[in-house]
Amino acid sequence: MKKKILSAAAALAVIIIAICLARAAMFKSKQITVEPATVTGIDQHAIAENLSRAIQLKTISHQDAAKFDGPTFFAFHRLLERTFPRAHKTLAREIISKYSLLYTWEGTDPKRKPILLLGHIDVVPVESGTERGRGTLDIKLNVMGILEAVEHLLAAGFRPRQTIYLAFGHDEEVGGRNGAKKIAALLKARGVLLDYTLDEGGCVIEGAIAGLSAPAALIGIAEKGYLSLEFGVKGEGGHSSMPPRQTAAGILCAAIAKLEKNQFPTRIEGAALQMFRFLGPEMSFTNRLILGNMWLLGGVLKSQLLKSSTMAAAIRTTTAPTMLQGSVKENILPMMATAVVNYRILPGDTMESVIKRAEKIISDSRVKIRALEGGSDPSPVSDTESASFSTLQKTIHQLFPGAIVSPYLVLGATDSRYYTGVSANVYRFTPLSLKNEDLKRMHGTNERISVANYEQVVQFFIQLIKNSGV
């Protein structure tokens, strides 16, 4: 009997191994083959000078609205008018909330759904030691690059088949509620339904994906939600020489410790699953074996992903205590202790489910929970089988030959989240060619882009507009 059981187990193991090997072998590439595109007639020096002038205007978004410098944003508007005269003569321009811009380039075929290209005018404040180039990468290159492409096409006599909207918000870095949110509401009120929207997000990056030797062109097909919860505990105050058994600070810290200990469960689904389906076939056989057999080896994959904070964030809702406040003096007991925990919410979770989970984990009526303003649920996951995704993939392969195109989950928040109500598909990709170490330059020291790479940005938008009309 024992031998029969062992024989059956061995036979089962052979079958499982055979299935895994077959699935790994059948893990076929999702890349497409296209001829590289040649886009000529761009004056490298001129476009670089135009971008330089845009960067020099300090269109800063401050958390303190009183610090907002409206005249500088108006100066940016005037710069765009001078730099792109054909675009401003041909396209209809609307000013939203005084500082955001919406351009409409009417197409020749009203039956075709329009598209929307996004960027934002504002940048984050500059801290000491990071003085150079704020906005180069995030993301005046989109604003200027898109308008350079439109100007170039207009000079060549090009007219798009479908209407093209260009939307440039002025407050993305502080939530986009007066810029992108109001532009999206205006489009919705007009009954506009877009074929696709393209905003900032992934880029063409070398060295960011373990096991992938080629550069990865990452297209965001969804973004995580955002929620900050304030946890507060009232105390009686008094002198620290006579403390109660538990102070307000102690109760609060215990609650925060529970939240950190009980992290959200991991899930490989949606955008993360799509990423592995696109990247897996381009990797080594070992990686293909794991990624092609997640039904069996999903636990192994999760354990590896959790070793990286970036990859861990792609497969779970993250919990990050960020602010703590208690007494005003070291020998005074706090009458109120507060903490703020920031959550980046994985699609499938919601703000409501995050709050309920926090209440259940803490399970202490003394800890009051309040959701801060500015929260948003995760975006829907856009289709990787759509014609618009294929157009984007084709354009990337034409301008960045050799790159591996893959969807992914955007971990931060972008203006694009406001357009999901008017757009069938929302994608997030910036045509930048970067190395892994360059990512720290965004919002950091010495934001910069090479002239050649910026020319690629302009070429990309020219080619994308052409491809979208095919």
Backbone torsions as a table, in degrees:
resi	resn	phi	psi	omega
1	MET	NA	-43.4	-179.9
2	LYS	-61.5	-41.5	-179.9
3	LYS	-64.0	-37.6	179.5
4	LYS	-65.0	-39.7	179.4
5	ILE	-65.2	-43.7	179.3
6	LEU	-64.4	-39.7	179.3
7	SER	-64.7	-41.8	179.2
8	ALA	-65.1	-41.0	178.8
9	ALA	-63.9	-40.7	179.1
10	ALA	-65.3	-41.4	178.8
11	ALA	-64.1	-40.6	178.5
12	LEU	-63.8	-41.5	178.8
13	ALA	-62.1	-41.0	178.7
14	VAL	-63.1	-41.7	179.6
15	ILE	-63.8	-44.8	-179.5
16	ILE	-62.9	-43.8	178.9
17	ILE	-62.2	-42.0	179.5
18	ALA	-63.1	-41.2	178.5
19	ILE	-63.2	-44.6	-179.0
20	CYS	-62.9	-43.4	179.7
21	LEU	-65.5	-40.1	179.5
22	ALA	-65.6	-42.6	179.1
23	ARG	-64.8	-38.3	177.6
24	ALA	-64.8	-39.9	-179.5
25	ALA	-68.7	-31.7	-178.1
26	MET	-91.1	6.5	-179.6
27	PHE	-76.4	86.6	-169.4
28	LYS	-85.7	151.2	-179.0
29	SER	-65.2	142.0	174.6
30	LYS	-103.1	8.9	178.1
31	GLN	-77.1	154.0	178.2
32	ILE	-113.1	154.5	-179.0
33	THR	-104.8	120.4	177.1
34	VAL	-138.1	157.8	175.0
35	GLU	-78.3	138.9	176.1
36	PRO	-56.6	144.7	179.3
37	ALA	-95.7	146.3	176.3
38	THR	-113.7	116.3	177.5
39	VAL	-114.3	113.1	-175.0
40	THR	-112.7	174.5	174.8
41	GLY	86.8	13.3	179.0
42	ILE	-97.2	128.7	178.7
43	ASP	-86.3	101.2	-176.9
44	GLN	-54.3	-46.5	-176.7
45	HIS	-62.6	-43.9	-176.7
46	ALA	-65.3	-45.3	-178.1
47	ILE	-68.0	-33.8	177.4
48	ALA	-65.8	-41.1	178.4
49	GLU	-65.3	-39.5	178.3
50	ASN	-62.4	-44.9	178.3
51	LEU	-64.0	-39.8	179.3
52	SER	-59.5	-43.8	179.6
53	ARG	-64.7	-36.7	179.1
54	ALA	-65.9	-39.1	-178.5
55	ILE	-67.7	-33.2	-177.4
56	GLN	-69.3	-19.5	175.1
57	LEU	-81.8	119.6	-171.5
58	LYS	-86.6	76.4	-179.9
59	THR	-85.0	76.0	-170.4
60	ILE	-94.3	136.0	169.7
61	SER	-98.6	122.0	178.0
62	HIS	-106.1	148.2	172.9
63	GLN	-61.1	-34.6	176.3
64	ASP	-85.1	106.9	-175.8
65	ALA	-60.4	-23.3	-179.5
66	ALA	-65.8	-19.3	-178.7
67	LYS	-89.2	-1.9	-176.9
68	PHE	-63.9	130.5	-176.4
69	ASP	-104.6	83.8	-177.1
70	GLY	-57.3	-44.6	-179.2
71	PRO	-56.3	-32.1	178.8
72	THR	-69.3	-35.4	176.3
73	PHE	-67.8	-38.5	175.1
74	PHE	-63.4	-37.4	177.4
75	ALA	-63.6	-34.8	177.2
76	PHE	-66.0	-41.3	176.2
77	HIS	-57.4	-45.4	-179.2
78	ARG	-65.4	-35.8	176.8
79	LEU	-61.3	-43.3	178.6
80	LEU	-62.8	-40.7	179.3
81	GLU	-61.6	-43.5	-178.9
82	ARG	-70.0	-38.1	-172.9
83	THR	-77.7	-31.7	-174.8
84	PHE	-126.4	69.1	-176.1
85	PRO	-65.0	-38.5	-180.0
86	ARG	-63.9	-43.9	179.8
87	ALA	-60.5	-41.2	-177.5
88	HIS	-77.1	-17.0	174.6
89	LYS	-84.2	-34.6	-172.4
90	THR	-94.0	-43.6	-176.6
91	LEU	-85.4	146.4	172.6
92	ALA	-79.0	132.5	179.8
93	ARG	-117.3	133.5	175.1
94	GLU	-123.3	141.8	177.1
95	ILE	-103.1	123.6	-176.7
96	ILE	-111.3	132.3	179.6
97	SER	52.8	37.0	175.5
98	LYS	73.9	-30.0	-169.8
99	TYR	-127.0	-20.2	179.1
100	SER	-86.4	155.5	-173.9
101	LEU	-125.4	137.5	174.1
102	LEU	-128.7	119.1	177.8
103	TYR	-107.7	144.2	177.0
104	THR	-125.4	119.8	177.0
105	TRP	-108.9	103.0	-174.6
106	GLU	-65.4	134.2	178.4
107	GLY	-90.1	168.9	-178.7
108	THR	-86.5	-15.5	-177.1
109	ASP	-121.4	99.0	-176.8
110	PRO	-67.1	-13.2	179.6
111	LYS	-78.4	-19.8	-179.3
112	ARG	-82.9	138.2	178.1
113	LYS	-66.9	140.3	179.4
114	PRO	-74.7	168.1	174.9
115	ILE	-122.7	162.7	-178.1
116	LEU	-132.7	127.1	176.1
117	LEU	-110.8	129.9	-172.9
118	LEU	-113.7	155.3	169.1
119	GLY	-161.1	177.2	172.3
120	HIS	-139.1	145.5	-173.5
121	ILE	-79.7	-33.0	-170.9
122	ASP	-81.6	160.1	178.3
123	VAL	-132.8	166.6	177.4
124	VAL	-81.0	158.0	177.6
125	PRO	-61.5	159.5	-179.8
126	VAL	-98.7	128.1	173.4
127	GLU	-94.2	158.0	179.6
128	SER	-57.1	129.2	-179.5
129	GLY	96.4	-4.9	-180.0
130	THR	-123.9	36.4	-166.8
131	GLU	-70.6	-18.4	-167.9
132	ARG	-95.7	129.2	164.0
133	GLY	75.3	23.8	-177.0
134	ARG	-60.2	125.3	-179.6
135	GLY	102.5	-10.7	-179.4
136	THR	-59.4	-49.2	-178.8
137	LEU	-92.3	-28.1	-175.0
138	ASP	-133.8	92.1	-13.6
139	ILE	-148.5	49.3	178.0
140	LYS	-65.8	-19.5	177.0
141	LEU	-64.7	-29.4	175.6
142	ASN	-70.6	-48.1	-179.5
143	VAL	-58.6	-52.2	-177.3
144	MET	-70.8	-40.8	-177.7
145	GLY	-64.7	-39.7	178.4
146	ILE	-65.0	-45.7	-179.5
147	LEU	-69.3	-32.6	173.7
148	GLU	-61.6	-41.7	-179.9
149	ALA	-64.1	-44.2	179.7
150	VAL	-63.4	-44.6	179.6
151	GLU	-60.4	-42.8	178.9
152	HIS	-62.1	-44.9	-178.3
153	LEU	-68.7	-38.2	177.8
154	LEU	-63.6	-39.5	179.0
155	ALA	-63.2	-28.9	179.7
156	ALA	-88.0	2.2	179.3
157	GLY	80.4	17.2	-176.8
158	PHE	-77.2	141.6	170.8
159	ARG	-129.0	131.6	-179.5
160	PRO	-74.3	149.8	176.4
161	ARG	-73.1	-45.4	178.2
162	GLN	-101.2	155.2	176.4
163	THR	-64.7	140.7	179.6
164	ILE	-120.2	124.8	174.3
165	TYR	-100.4	141.6	172.2
166	LEU	-120.4	125.3	-178.0
167	ALA	-126.8	123.2	-177.5
168	PHE	-124.9	100.8	-179.5
169	GLY	-75.5	160.6	-177.2
170	HIS	-110.4	-0.9	-174.6
171	ASP	-140.4	30.8	-179.1
172	GLU	-58.7	-38.2	-174.7
173	GLU	-70.2	-10.6	175.7
174	VAL	-122.5	23.6	171.5
175	GLY	115.9	-18.0	175.2
176	GLY	70.3	17.7	-173.1
177	ARG	-74.6	-24.5	178.2
178	ASN	-100.1	-13.6	179.6
179	GLY	-102.5	-88.7	-175.4
180	ALA	-58.6	-40.6	-177.8
181	LYS	-61.0	-40.4	-178.4
182	LYS	-77.4	-33.0	175.2
183	ILE	-63.9	-44.9	179.8
184	ALA	-61.9	-40.7	178.9
185	ALA	-63.9	-38.0	178.7
186	LEU	-64.8	-45.0	178.5
187	LEU	-61.9	-41.2	179.9
188	LYS	-64.3	-41.1	179.4
189	ALA	-63.4	-28.4	179.2
190	ARG	-86.1	-1.1	178.5
191	GLY	78.2	20.4	-179.8
192	VAL	-73.5	132.0	173.2
193	LEU	-126.7	114.5	-172.0
194	LEU	-88.5	147.9	172.2
195	ASP	-69.5	-48.4	175.0
196	TYR	-157.2	159.2	174.7
197	THR	-121.0	140.0	176.1
198	LEU	-124.7	123.0	180.0
199	ASP	-126.0	179.3	175.1
200	GLU	-62.7	158.8	179.0
201	GLY	171.0	-116.0	179.2
202	GLY	-73.7	177.3	179.1
203	CYS	-150.3	-174.5	175.1
204	VAL	-92.7	112.0	-169.7
205	ILE	-129.6	137.9	178.2
206	GLU	-100.0	137.8	171.8
207	GLY	80.1	8.9	-177.6
208	ALA	-91.6	-21.6	-176.5
209	ILE	-110.4	112.9	179.0
210	ALA	-62.3	132.0	178.3
211	GLY	90.5	-1.0	179.2
212	LEU	-116.0	117.5	-177.1
213	SER	-82.7	-30.4	-179.0
214	ALA	-82.8	158.8	173.4
215	PRO	-62.1	145.6	179.0
216	ALA	-106.5	125.5	174.5
217	ALA	-97.6	102.7	-169.8
218	LEU	-97.5	120.6	179.3
219	ILE	-106.3	116.3	177.3
220	GLY	-69.9	122.6	177.7
221	ILE	-107.1	-2.0	175.8
222	ALA	-163.8	161.5	173.4
223	GLU	-135.2	152.2	-177.6
224	LYS	-71.2	155.2	174.0
225	GLY	-78.4	174.9	-173.6
226	TYR	-138.0	131.6	177.8
227	LEU	-154.9	130.9	171.2
228	SER	-114.3	126.1	177.7
229	LEU	-110.1	134.0	174.0
230	GLU	-99.1	128.1	177.6
231	PHE	-108.7	124.5	-176.5
232	GLY	-127.5	141.9	177.5
233	VAL	-131.8	125.4	177.4
234	LYS	-84.7	144.2	176.4
235	GLY	-129.6	176.5	-179.2
236	GLU	-91.4	-11.3	-177.4
237	GLY	75.0	-160.3	179.7
238	GLY	106.5	-174.5	-176.2
239	HIS	-84.7	142.0	-177.0
240	SER	-70.3	-11.0	178.8
241	SER	-74.7	-14.4	-179.9
242	MET	-130.8	65.1	-175.2
243	PRO	-77.3	151.6	172.3
244	PRO	-73.5	177.3	-179.6
245	ARG	-60.5	-36.9	176.1
246	GLN	-134.5	126.8	175.5
247	THR	-87.0	167.7	175.8
248	ALA	-58.5	-38.7	179.3
249	ALA	-65.6	-39.8	-179.6
250	GLY	-66.5	-42.7	177.9
251	ILE	-61.4	-43.4	-179.1
252	LEU	-64.2	-45.8	-179.3
253	CYS	-61.6	-37.7	178.2
254	ALA	-63.5	-38.9	179.4
255	ALA	-65.5	-44.0	-179.6
256	ILE	-65.9	-37.5	177.8
257	ALA	-62.2	-37.8	177.2
258	LYS	-62.7	-41.4	-179.6
259	LEU	-63.8	-42.6	-179.8
260	GLU	-68.3	-35.2	-179.0
261	LYS	-71.0	-33.4	-176.3
262	ASN	-105.4	75.0	179.7
263	GLN	-69.4	159.1	177.6
264	PHE	-65.5	148.6	177.6
265	PRO	-67.4	155.0	179.1
266	THR	-88.3	147.1	177.8
267	ARG	-143.7	126.5	174.6
268	ILE	-101.0	96.6	-176.8
269	GLU	-156.3	174.6	175.5
270	GLY	58.7	-128.6	-176.1
271	ALA	-63.9	-38.7	179.8
272	ALA	-64.6	-42.5	178.8
273	LEU	-63.5	-42.9	178.4
274	GLN	-61.7	-38.9	178.8
275	MET	-59.6	-45.3	-179.2
276	PHE	-67.8	-30.8	178.2
277	ARG	-70.3	-30.3	178.5
278	PHE	-84.0	-39.9	-176.3
279	LEU	-82.1	-34.3	-174.7
280	GLY	-50.9	-49.2	-177.4
281	PRO	-64.5	-16.0	-178.2
282	GLU	-94.5	3.2	-175.4
283	MET	-103.0	-177.1	179.5
284	SER	-65.8	165.6	-178.3
285	PHE	-61.9	-36.3	179.2
286	THR	-61.2	-45.6	178.7
287	ASN	-65.8	-39.4	178.1
288	ARG	-63.6	-36.5	179.4
289	LEU	-61.4	-43.1	-179.4
290	ILE	-72.8	-49.9	-174.9
291	LEU	-70.5	-26.4	177.8
292	GLY	-84.5	-4.6	-177.6
293	ASN	-135.0	47.8	-178.6
294	MET	-66.8	-19.7	175.1
295	TRP	-59.7	-27.5	-178.8
296	LEU	-110.8	-38.1	-171.4
297	LEU	-109.5	17.2	179.6
298	GLY	-59.3	-36.3	179.2
299	GLY	-65.3	-38.6	177.5
300	VAL	-63.7	-43.9	179.8
301	LEU	-62.6	-45.7	-179.8
302	LYS	-60.2	-41.8	-179.1
303	SER	-62.5	-34.3	177.6
304	GLN	-74.1	-40.8	-178.6
305	LEU	-65.2	-34.8	-178.5
306	LEU	-68.4	-11.8	176.2
307	LYS	-75.4	-16.6	179.4
308	SER	-111.9	126.5	-179.5
309	SER	-63.1	-34.5	179.0
310	THR	-66.8	-48.9	-178.3
311	MET	-70.8	-34.4	176.4
312	ALA	-60.8	-38.6	-180.0
313	ALA	-67.3	-21.4	-180.0
314	ALA	-79.3	-13.4	-175.3
315	ILE	-124.1	11.4	174.8
316	ARG	-155.5	159.1	167.3
317	THR	-72.2	127.3	-175.4
318	THR	-93.4	149.6	-179.0
319	THR	-121.3	115.6	-175.1
320	ALA	-133.7	98.4	171.6
321	PRO	-62.4	127.5	-173.9
322	THR	-123.9	-25.3	-175.7
323	MET	-137.8	138.5	178.0
324	LEU	-135.5	139.9	178.8
325	GLN	-147.5	135.8	179.1
326	GLY	-137.7	-122.1	-177.0
327	SER	-74.1	159.8	177.3
328	VAL	-86.7	-7.4	-177.9
329	LYS	-150.7	149.4	-171.3
330	GLU	-67.6	-19.4	-178.6
331	ASN	-111.1	21.0	176.4
332	ILE	-119.8	130.2	176.7
333	LEU	-71.3	137.9	-177.5
334	PRO	-72.6	137.1	172.7
335	MET	-83.9	-17.4	175.4
336	MET	-150.9	127.6	174.5
337	ALA	-116.4	132.7	-178.7
338	THR	-132.4	151.9	174.7
339	ALA	-140.5	149.3	175.0
340	VAL	-117.3	130.1	176.6
341	VAL	-117.2	127.0	179.9
342	ASN	-99.9	130.2	178.9
343	TYR	-114.0	135.3	169.0
344	ARG	-109.9	114.1	-162.4
345	ILE	-93.8	124.7	178.7
346	LEU	-71.6	137.6	172.9
347	PRO	-51.1	132.3	-173.2
348	GLY	112.2	-30.1	169.1
349	ASP	-97.0	167.0	178.5
350	THR	-138.8	169.1	175.6
351	MET	-58.7	-43.3	-179.7
352	GLU	-61.7	-43.9	-178.7
353	SER	-68.9	-31.2	177.4
354	VAL	-66.6	-43.9	179.8
355	ILE	-63.2	-45.2	179.7
356	LYS	-63.0	-38.1	179.2
357	ARG	-66.8	-40.2	178.0
358	ALA	-62.7	-42.5	178.3
359	GLU	-60.9	-42.1	-178.0
360	LYS	-68.1	-41.7	-178.4
361	ILE	-66.3	-45.5	-177.9
362	ILE	-71.6	-45.2	176.1
363	SER	47.5	51.0	-178.7
364	ASP	-145.3	112.0	-175.8
365	SER	-66.8	-15.2	178.7
366	ARG	-74.0	-18.6	-179.0
367	VAL	-96.2	112.7	179.8
368	LYS	-93.4	138.3	-175.9
369	ILE	-115.9	132.1	179.5
370	ARG	-134.9	129.2	176.9
371	ALA	-81.0	128.6	178.2
372	LEU	-81.5	161.3	179.7
373	GLU	-66.7	156.5	174.4
374	GLY	97.5	4.8	-179.6
375	GLY	-76.8	157.0	176.7
376	SER	-152.9	145.0	175.9
377	ASP	-73.7	161.6	176.4
378	PRO	-60.4	154.4	178.6
379	SER	-76.9	161.7	167.9
380	PRO	-63.4	161.7	177.2
381	VAL	-94.2	121.4	-177.5
382	SER	-77.6	157.5	-172.2
383	ASP	-79.1	128.2	175.1
384	THR	-90.0	-3.4	177.8
385	GLU	-101.1	3.2	-175.9
386	SER	-77.6	160.6	176.2
387	ALA	-64.5	-33.3	-179.0
388	SER	-69.1	-37.6	175.5
389	PHE	-64.7	-40.4	178.0
390	SER	-61.5	-39.4	177.6
391	THR	-62.3	-43.9	179.4
392	LEU	-65.6	-44.0	179.0
393	GLN	-62.2	-44.2	179.4
394	LYS	-59.7	-45.1	-177.9
395	THR	-64.4	-40.0	178.2
396	ILE	-63.0	-46.0	179.3
397	HIS	-62.9	-34.0	179.7
398	GLN	-68.9	-36.7	-175.3
399	LEU	-98.2	-21.2	179.7
400	PHE	-128.3	67.3	-178.3
401	PRO	-57.2	137.4	179.3
402	GLY	93.8	-14.4	178.1
403	ALA	-75.8	147.6	177.2
404	ILE	-98.1	114.1	-179.0
405	VAL	-80.5	134.0	179.7
406	SER	-151.0	140.9	169.2
407	PRO	-71.3	160.6	174.1
408	TYR	-160.0	173.1	179.9
409	LEU	-99.1	122.9	177.4
410	VAL	-77.0	125.6	-173.9
411	LEU	-83.3	-27.4	179.2
412	GLY	-93.1	-167.1	-179.1
413	ALA	-115.0	140.4	178.3
414	THR	-129.8	169.2	176.7
415	ASP	-62.5	-22.5	-173.9
416	SER	-61.4	-21.5	-177.5
417	ARG	-63.5	-22.4	-179.3
418	TYR	-79.3	-14.0	-173.4
419	TYR	-99.4	4.4	-178.0
420	THR	-65.6	-21.9	179.0
421	GLY	-79.4	-12.1	-179.1
422	VAL	-122.8	3.1	-174.8
423	SER	-129.3	129.7	178.6
424	ALA	-63.2	-37.7	179.2
425	ASN	-140.3	136.5	178.9
426	VAL	-120.6	120.7	-179.1
427	TYR	-118.6	155.1	-174.7
428	ARG	-133.4	102.5	-178.0
429	PHE	-152.5	132.8	175.2
430	THR	-113.7	126.6	-175.7
431	PRO	-75.8	55.8	177.2
432	LEU	-99.9	144.3	173.9
433	SER	-110.8	108.4	-173.3
434	LEU	-128.5	160.3	168.5
435	LYS	-100.6	161.1	-174.2
436	ASN	-54.4	-39.3	-177.2
437	GLU	-71.3	-16.0	179.6
438	ASP	-74.2	-20.5	-174.7
439	LEU	-61.1	-31.5	-178.9
440	LYS	-69.7	-10.6	178.4
441	ARG	-74.0	-25.1	178.1
442	MET	-65.0	126.1	-174.9
443	HIS	64.9	10.8	-175.3
444	GLY	-123.9	-156.1	-175.2
445	THR	-75.5	131.2	170.4
446	ASN	60.3	56.3	170.0
447	GLU	-58.6	134.5	-177.8
448	ARG	-161.2	161.1	175.2
449	ILE	-146.0	141.7	177.8
450	SER	-72.2	153.6	178.8
451	VAL	-60.8	-40.0	-179.5
452	ALA	-63.9	-40.3	179.5
453	ASN	-67.9	-38.4	178.8
454	TYR	-66.2	-35.2	174.2
455	GLU	-61.2	-38.5	175.6
456	GLN	-61.5	-37.0	177.9
457	VAL	-59.0	-49.1	-179.9
458	VAL	-63.9	-44.3	178.2
459	GLN	-59.3	-40.5	-179.6
460	PHE	-59.5	-48.8	-177.6
461	PHE	-67.4	-34.5	174.8
462	ILE	-60.9	-49.1	-177.0
463	GLN	-68.2	-37.0	178.9
464	LEU	-63.3	-43.7	178.9
465	ILE	-62.5	-41.3	177.3
466	LYS	-64.4	-46.9	-178.1
467	ASN	-64.7	-32.2	-177.7
468	SER	-67.7	-20.8	-179.0
469	GLY	-92.8	-0.8	-177.1
470	VAL	-74.2	NA	NA
